[in-house]
Amino acid sequence: MDTPFSTLIRTASHEQHTEAETSTFMSDLLGGTLGVDAYTRYTEQLWFVYKALEDGMDRLADDPVAGPFIRTELARVPELARDLAHLRGPDWRERVTALPATEAYAARIAECVREWPAGYVAHHYTRYLGDLSGGQIIRDKAEKTWGFARKGDGVRFYVFEGVANPAAFKRQYRELLDAIAVDELEQQRVVAECKRAFSLNTAVFVALGEEFSSAA
């Protein structure tokens, strides 16, 4: 292909990416309309999504397609656990619940882990590169709005201590995408799954928006 795959996947999913970023829930959260309870509920949903992603790490570590993307320094589940212990208390695991939209999102990731490693890469890309980029805006807003310690408990999900140079890491990640061990037809399927991943994420935002609109 003339167009690098990393460029193709970014440009093809731009519309879905923008839709997710500009959802009403996220706009209200970043705009200060919603309180720390909404932020906490969102963090809960992230735990279920990342549990599905990272439960697949060991299984896919040696896979020729997904294996190169498995990087332990990206793991977010331990950090989410620390954040939720801070936000919900030591018994947080018994208290957190997944929205139906979150369950659907996590189930699709788990399905890709079991049956389609290239599809897993689509979900890996949409989540982790987004965390390294736009996620930092959320961290900064949360620290300023709700008084979390800088890069401390409550926002550790957004702190990648194992990634010393995020710009260099993202460049290396794009090189991995460009070298992905699939043919052109499979690349198109991965692009479609990337769009699906953004849509699943947006559905979670919509559900959160409805929950906090009805609670208002």
N, C-alpha and C positions, 0 to 999 in steps of 0.2 A: 504494500500500500504506500502511496505517496505521502499521505498524511500520517504523522506519528499517532499511535493509538492513544497516547495520553492526551493529545490535542482533540482527537475525535471524541473520546469519552467525555471530556470537559465541555466541549461545545454542543454536543448532541443532548446533553442533560441540563443545559443552562436554564431552560424554561422551568423545568421541575425544581431545580435548585433554587431559583428565585422565588418560586411559589412557596417553598418550604421556609425560606429565610424571612419572607414578608407575611407570614401567616398572622392572623389577628392575635392569637395567643402570644406569639413571640414578640410582636410589636408592642403589645400591652405590657409584657413582662419587662422588656428593655426600656419601655417608656415610663415605668414607675407606676402604672395603673394597678398592677397586681402586686400582692404582698409576698412575703417570704414563704407563705403556705403554698402558693402556686409554684414557686421555685422548687420547693421541697417535693411536691407532687411530680413535677417534671423530672427531678433527679431520680425518683423512684422508678419512673418508666425507663429511664436510661439504664438502670441496673438490670432490668429484665432483657433489654436489647443486647447489652454487652455480655451478659451471662451466656446468651446464645452464641454470640460471636466468639467468645474466648473459650467456651466449652469445646469449640471445634479446632482449637489451636494444635493440641497434641495429635488429633486424628489426621490433620492435614499437613503437619510439619514436613513430611517426606513426599508430599504430592508434587509432581513435576510442574503443575500449573499454579496451585495455591501456595505451595511450600515457600517459595522465595519471599512471599509477603508476610509470613509469620515472623513477627519481631517481638520478642518478650518486652522490650522497652516501651511498647505501645499499650500494654495491658492496663485496662481501666477498672476492672472489677474490684481489685483491692482498694483502689482510691475511692470508688463509689461507696464501698462498704464503710470506709472511714467517714466520708461525708454524711452518709445516712445515719451513722451512729451519733454524729454531732447534731444532725437536724431532727432525728426522730427518737434518739435515746438508745441505750444498749440493747433493748429488745426490738430494734427496728425490723429485724427479719420477720417477726411474727405479725408486724403491723402493715408492711407494705403490700400493696395489691396492684396488679396489672390491669389496665383498661383493656377492653376487648380489642381495640385497635393495636395496642401494644402486644397483646397475645398473638395477633395475626402477623405482626412484624417479626417477632421472635420466632414464630413457627416457620416462616418463610426462610429465615436465616438457617435454622436447624435443618430444614429440608435441603438447602443447598450444601450444607456440611455433609449430609449423608449421601447425596445423589449427584451433585454438580459443583465440583471445586471452582470452576471458572465463574459460576454464579456467586459463589462465596466471595470471590475477589471483588465483584461489583459492590457488595455490601461493605466489605472491608474498606474499599476506596472511599465510598460516600461518607462513612462514619469517621475514620481516623484522620483523613486529610481535612475534613471539616472541623474536627476538634482542634487540630493544630493551627487552623486559620481563624474562622469566625468564632470558634469557641472562646477565644481569648477576649472577645468583646463582652461575652456573657460573664466571664470571670470578673473582668474589670467593673462591670455594672453591679454585680452581686456584692463585691467588696465595698463599693461606694454606697450602695443603697441599704444593705442590711448589716454592714459593719463586720463582715468576716475579716479575719486576719489575712494580710496579703499572702496569697498562695497557701493558705492554711486550711484547717478543717472547715468543711462546707463548700470549698471550691477546689479541692484537690483533684477532682476529676479532670479539670482543665490544665493541670500542671504536669508536664511531661519531663520529669527530672532526668530520665534516661536519654532525652533528645537534647543534646547540648546546642545544636545549631538547627533550628526548625527549617530554615530556608534550604540548607544543604540537604536535610533529610527529605524534604518534599521533592527536591530535584532528583535525588537518588530513587525515590519512589516512582516518579514519572519515568525514569529510565527502566525500572522494572516493568512498568506497564508497557512501555514500547517493546520490550523483549519478551512479553508474555508468550508462553508456548502453546498458542492456539492459532488456527487458520483464520482467514478473513471472515468466513461465515460465522464462526464461533465468536469472533470479536463483535460482530453485530448483535449477537445474542447477549453478550455481556453488556453492551451499551443499553439494550432494552431492559436488562435486569437492573442496571444502574438507575434508569428512569423509574422503574418499579420501586426501588429502594427509597428514592426521594418521595414518591407518592405514599408509600407506607409510613414514612416519617411525618409527612404532612397530615395524614389521617390521625396520627397521635396528637398533633397540635390542635386539630379540629376538635377532637374529643376532649382535650384539656380545656380548650376555649369554651366548649359547651358546659363542662363541669363547673367552671368558675363563673360563667355567665349566670347559670341557674342558681349558684350559691350566693350571688351578689344581692 
